[in-house]
Amino acid sequence: MSSWDGTPELAELLDAARRKLERNWLRIEDTVDVTASPLAPELWRLCTAIRGGRAKSFTKKITVPLTEIDRWLHDNTGQGLLATLGPLTNKKLAEAEKSAYREHWPREIRSRLGEGADEFWVEWLRSSGKFVQQNYFPALRAAPEVLKYLPAEDIALTELAERATGDTKALGRDGRLASIVLHALALKQGVPRPDSVEAERAVWEAAGVIVDTLSSQVMVLGMRARDEHLLGRFLNESAEAGLPFVITLDQLTRFPVTGFEGPVFVCENPAVLAAAARTLGAQCPALICTQGQPSATARRLLAACSDIHWRGDFDWTGLRTTAAAIDRYLAVPWLMDADTYRTASNRGPSESFKESDLLYDATWDTELSALMRATGRAVMEERIIPELLASLRAASTA
């Protein structure tokens, strides 16, 4: 090459040229600026030689046209700048491709889901960079097909995957498709993005998807069944003993229940059911604990009930689940009113709503929604356990 072959000065200059070319569509035009340093002290001499002159005095910062570096390399090595640098990444082209994908995927999702496309979800996909990550492209393609089937009526996860993609393992193999679908479902349900296996299962089940029949459960107390099969006997004996009982979807599938007499009360938190078991025992009327979003087991059990009294936490998700129960089961709100919220919130500090929470209007009590917005605080069921126990006690003697 020349006396500069293998020197740190030439390496410094070629690195600067590489950076410029990769940000300039690989075009040999414009200039590069380099600065002499202790690691490349003779850089100014090399740049002066490339420009065809003799170095007369030290200059720390030097500007060199790419065309002159290209010519100098041709003269000294027989190959130009692009060949010398080897494979280069056209970053401008990559950015143009990414920009095209950022526009393509929202159009694709909206065209396939129509009004079912959640704009918050689309924006999350954009901000998380998934629109430009090629390993997510198959998931982005398949997600609208999965969401078209949801909510469902107790469809198995593998069956959903097969219907939507033709592959029973598509919602479990690498997790990408399941992850973006779960985020869409969580937004629709007004719950946080699931960050654990249990939370993922709850989101799936709230959309009517059964992950497996053993992990889908519901906790009950005082449920007396008409049926004489094994599950019916378990329920009746547990009710007589005043003991909480956990029902699985597998049990309900093997031993369907045909109905329950009297009112059925629904709470969200196990602490309420545990307090009722300790305090009321066998005198407790039928009580179901959903532990958040109703599971597939809870929904199947509730389908066998006719007089349902429903409540949840005083948060936006609690309002949503109560509204859904009113629509689905003709449920009556149970101490889910403005007066109860006011009493509970005055008892002490409560957790503030998150900025990401999606507000919801309680159509059965508009004052409740307005009061919750005004206070900006959620109140959990545990705060009103005395009122709930008093209500259950009154129902047991009615």
Secondary structure, DSSP 8 states (H G I E B T S, - for coil): --TTTT-HHHHHHHHHHHHHHHTTTT-S-SEEEEE-BTTBTTHHHHHHHHTT----S--SEEEEEHHHHHHHHHHHHSS-HHHHH-S---HHHHHHHHHHHHHHHHHHHHHHHGGG--HHHHHHHHHTTGGG-GGGHHHHHHHHHHHHT-S-SSEEHHHHHHHHHS-TTTTTSSSHHHHHHHHHHHHHHT-----SHHHHHHHHHHTTEES-TTT-EEEEES--BS--SHHHHHHHHHHHHT--EEEEHHHHHHS----B-S-EEEES-HHHHHHHHHHTGGG--EEEE-SSS--HHHHHHHTT-SSEEE---BSHHHHHHHHHHHHHH--EESS-SHHHHHHHHTTS---B--TT------TT-HHHHHHHHHH-B-B-GGGGHHHHHHHHHHHHH-
